[in-house]
Amino acid sequence: YDEAIKDLEQLRSANEQHTLPVKEFHTRLTNIFKNYYGRSANREMKSKTTNEILTQLKTHELRAETQAQMSEALRTGDAVKYAKYHSTYTENEAAINYLKATVEELEKMLTKKP
């Protein structure tokens, strides 16, 4: 969890400074989530597609808004990486915020003591 939050803040800083190409930004963003979720949920995520990740997330009782935001962030990343879409600074910031909110919500669920 701590590593994911730290990595997201570093990515936010790079976005604010416009030091990363947009494709690399979205690749890193997706990898941060895959690393966090894979470790936290004890699942192999590195080779998973966006649809597979979103399907896995549905197994948790995330708020509908969180799931929708995560879907938007991952699908924007796919559009950037595969369809040559150029996301804006604002879209990138929203994606970071959505991913951070998802990580925080998942962390509460996955570390809840019985």
Secondary structure, 3 states (H helix, E strand, C coil): CHHHHHHHHHHHHHHHHCCCCHHHHHHHHHHHHHHHHHHHCCCCCCCCCHHHHHHHHCCCCCCHHHHHHHHHHHHHHHHHHHHCCCCCHHHHHHHHHHHHHHHHHHHHHHCCCC
